[in-house]
């Protein structure tokens, strides 16, 4: 049998709840994603609480709440203590996302599910990996290799590849095939026939043909501009450090092109720190951004038209007039976006522009209904200082608590004194020989007792000592030829400590985080939360434009057909979407498709048998390799034998090799071939699903990458056109993209 693989969903199946899945590979338990939603409902984590102590490693795929929001709570409450792995942006931006979530709620509630210290503790032991880096686990995970790859949805977003004994388990949720301004598309299509693929059905029913990126951006900016020119304000509810980055670049570019003067504000508790970190993550972004920085040192996130704010007070000081505000949270459940919506919703001139579907059960989701509600009930909360009798009662309670703490401390001190009385040792020079009477001892008189009275607290001299003396402890440190032996680790400032210092002091150069967010943390003024419900008349425009950065249903089906996994597990999507994609994949992708319920464990162990064989020197000396990308390939005819150590070995065959059909090796992507032809001076364009090359020649792909039954399907590239010079030239270019074995 192959590598043993079991998958147990802990959340996020047959619905749009947060993502969390337990994947066991030969008894090693991976917790892949540890998400929560903006409602922070502890009941969603019941399944996680039952298995948290058995987790051996945590893999995080994206830096948003749905993928990592429960990590601090799980480590604090459930005993989750496994090492965590992610990319650098997921670590940094995930940390800022959780800071923003905590600060947004602490302002308007007695939020106690986790603290900033819990967030720091959860993230301090994260191991950061780069894309395509193979990380070999040790100990219980010996033989398992994990590697993050580009997902294309959020900065640092990851498709996880887990390999054991040559079999791949791929975890790919929330991926995006299309290149965007700040991100490259996913590399999921580069994996062919993995043993297991775990993916989501979130967009399976979203089959709207996506607009070209340029047209989508133009429509987006035009919608905003019309509202501003009519004297209205525009609110974009956004996440803390995810899809908002794409929106910022779109607005920045169009404001520069059209020389618009309307102010744009990015408002979160960690806005300054977010942009500062993002400026240093250019190597994780699109090729265009990286190339621009290499050639002209132009950093795309040096925002000239966007002002970063970290408090509502700063926004309130802005002069009246049309403005664009991108504010967290996207769900409108908390944060600055909630308060601004309540303030602006009643004005018919204003616009609330949603760029992603709201989480289930949130205010944003309610407003995205068709038709939208004309009025909504919201809760307005604010923190006010205590006054009068409430303040007196609070101070009395604090005084009582301090007295209790002081009493406990004094009791501990007394116990400490009793336990530190020195032993009487005749060899100790402080100890008096009672048989030898010294007249000077009697002469101490009042002075002796006086000295005893003024000794510092905590020092109890022996009753037999000549005079009050502090205890002396001999330094037993080791020495060598170069001096005292030290431990170098005592003098090293750990990266985690540096990170904590940066975050505590203020991650941005201007110190804005220090002034705003830190003031909230350090504010010790006695206060309480005052809440009241009110009905908001929704007269402003409500528009949804898709900037989610996820592949649509057609792309998802095309990618799955190309990857052709041996076994497919579907998670995270509505029941209707999950069932739809399951039926499609059973017909067109593979016969083994699973859609488990929460806490239902499915066994997706491969039916293949894997053997380790040694390639003998005699065989390898006659093999001719051909280079294919990063690999070298060859056709080998061999016999299976055994070495002296009883290990299987491939040996040269003793009889002439039978003839074999020619094998064409390679996978041509039409988009890449279009660029190749353009570099050779050939005029090319896509038309009707085919590639027009010059005036006469057309290329088209037909067939499927795989078919039902898991076998490889036939995929042909047809070249059409009259026999002319262009035809033969294009055909030669086409042949050059493949290798013949």
Steps between C-alpha positions, in 0.01 A plus 500: 500500500601862456539771760211499750296822470188594698311830479269628776326838454473701823303780336428654163320219314158524334498864613710816491621477861870543589747247363667238722597147401689214663713305251677190633790359297637173634385600849646854486218751555499827306253772593465688171357846569353606831232749404228698675251756372429862591224392739756311716251234601676242726244234406664481155817365664353204687639248250843660519499489881465120494810439286727799572722306740568232235622744232868460402534799263289796383508627141353846425397582144381865506542803730131566569261417783325217312830309478687585823264696727462224762873436548547719813182367663583136421849531647366672812190288566541166321863415573608529138880509521617362166754688284344731240617542139416778256655741252649827625208719379242265654686527831543881495164596353317235700644648818382849398156363408457355848623824662241692301225253593584526871530881507177543302308299757671627813381850418135400498471196729653316792670262258677224694534203263867581451744785567788660315735283705312191385543614138873557552537162668320320218715655228840503671591143401391513136753351258502712184562335164550639150307388194611158366724442802505132596497474881581157641325418825683309770408278793151358464474662157821346366471446124228764449583805289282814493526781247294819447410609147327805351121511549439842342216609733676700774858615546697199620196274440599138479421177323653241734673195355566215746715215372566158653666210316449665163126561544367855507212636705401846372294748704373778274215727611427858394733502202497737204606413147519857372790735545414822678676826567673380815488119469592227253251227421505165678742221408245231582492391134867404523406202719386202295333188644565543873381218725253731680375850425302691765326804351196719553168539322446863608474638145373187323168664406649837408523455124476863395764558233753726671568837346844588377696646788537838331127532431415388853732762647355772275144413606610497863661845487218648287244388759697671774565815293131552422414497870782740587412742220139503624623611844473163675741294709610145419552232765681178410480246785827304469711245681806607699784388273361277225301597193520864602852509354366443147239774549763747619709444187198538271400829662857628514557431130177659378533804727844557345380449141196726532659750742205473739507710818243319712668372818538125564540367855605154615370463855586209730670482839812365327485679162848653528664177611321306227633717219850510653519122502346469153769730358757236596311208343550591133666164423172329598299709253437497127781489246405849381548654847828316558632600157400863550694512825805331347519739204393833649491439877131592483312352798134455406392554861653844541147636496479863391123540487400288800518633856547245778288551811482298821213668686152632427598832662749562221229444241259730684756782479507478119314795337152422371481393139488191279750234604580130465555298816624141508430383854507166683310273559353368174214334689384834654466312831765709674777747431497838336289385201208428735503851648545672164216299345263610778611859445474505119219253417217752532636730225378413151815652345733252669611160374591183689706291258550134592788318331446156656208294620424559865544217748184309577288662772675839488366848426690511171331181380161642597562816297607296196160333477292557188308721554698664782317597821373855533586509870722296731536475875850557628663523840710806572753456778762732642727510798442783751691591821346403833367790712321551832392195697619259229851644521497483884382138490766414243777660707383320815504169316850568366617597850361177640674297231830677567474426873435134427802487269718675763386253766583206275841651423579550870406140580726377223779722639461358850518148364807601303668638813435183694642283225822704462640475856867404455621166633744513791839389377802504729731562206312816409694808621167670578418242764612542862639211696270499803771343716726795444359800682595837355439801720456711188179312420335632812628844412281514192207578728253739354710560192472139396125493525483837334686369202268203481199731496610696194601209277329495163184298469562141398836452678488289817843480671593200706455543873860380549669746262757745633353794312231562237638372170347444162523143368786435262466263207819396330513546122556154360519600133735309273816652352717409208812644334300793366317592819159422646290257297171662394184379334471692168121449498475736800620787280297431185188705430253255356303586184179448692607754762585749225161442340324553832695821558410631157134423548488641853687820420328552168570331173479813287764762456273783601410340831129514417437153634662609823273802532173337408488128566752507782307777676199268509714220643663720764190701594424410863220751550206320665232463234195302398330409175169669424284341231173590340306362207373719222339457162701637207312606189704374205464769235854486365584294193613141561709339225695173484797464263701179501856559621518181706795365306367144466471286188144473369315171450620449141863552596471269801361218285765553234782495757368186669478323164859595426639401843310168480548383862460133582266596786320831556363643826259798479462745790381856572203596292123505524326163492370576151844602368672201661253250354515664157880482484501145635272375222703682234829356627361145513424530128802692375787488754530175696278224641601558861342827619419558866306776678516411873290649778649665811697249711445229238834331437553373146784269400659617174802271515640441154429166333843507342795309639828691519838329487848641546743380234865564439620599153809294424812664362497269197154619409562871558823502298302435179208737564479821299315778685318793342442820693133594555463819703658437839515125440686250284302213347580177316330180385636196683455129425618292795453183702427489872761323707645508849820642643727330753302677774174350371387839366309515172714621212444584133750314280567512124280256313666182377305488171455773235249764610159470330397801292268753664271766370644849492402706803453874474593658832391848599195706585434796275308794640353705219557826687871422540529392136336827394773693682766276343370565147476872568868499604579342160323780318180309417173691530276297733163546669232288665175477303211269577705279731771450235838663446525691172861503378567744220241522223442135416591260784278409799584286803239344729504256791247216504432209735533470879802478723339204676189289479281297729685206644807699593688415180679754289283641228605606152571865454573618149617823350362549150678728257283625214591699193629478143838342434717809483816638651314630809342158554832317514662772709218490761512118500875502569447746785228271636720190483776686684274519808500119541747217543481170312606182682 
